[in-house]
């Protein structure tokens, strides 16, 4: 009976060993306003469900943020951004990891990004740091707004650059 109990405890540990618990993170976006300044919204309202297999190449799962949670230091620009993204209708921005490849000291994360109701594959260059109890993802990728049917906002004589640079730092507990 004692052996069965020990085996059951060991098996339950193995089954849940791959689940990562999201602890904190930030997703930052950056684009330029031609003739003026930059727009740098970010969000910390992140939901993430990742699992880790026997190695980092088996990392899988999803990450999402409410689209309305993207905010910067410029409320007026945020309003234009939210209007362009139709955040009242398209309430969630999500990423589903599809493949992870080691690339020198970094990793390439292939994922499906759903934004503004459009899903497209992205490739992110990422540093993954791992120890016995934690996993940290620190990476970048970029998108064009028009690829997701978002018209870059324009205000008077200013036009927003189509390309958006995304940076993320996500921390997990094993």
Secondary structure as UniProt FT lines:
FT   HELIX           2..16
FT   TURN            17..18
FT   STRAND          19..34
FT   STRAND          38..39
FT   STRAND          42..43
FT   STRAND          46..51
FT   HELIX           56..58
FT   STRAND          60..66
FT   HELIX           67..69
FT   HELIX           75..85
FT   TURN            86..89
FT   STRAND          92..103
FT   TURN            104..105
FT   STRAND          106..115
FT   TURN            116..117
FT   STRAND          118..130
FT   STRAND          134..144
FT   HELIX           145..148
FT   STRAND          154..155
FT   TURN            156..157
FT   STRAND          158..160
FT   STRAND          163..173
//
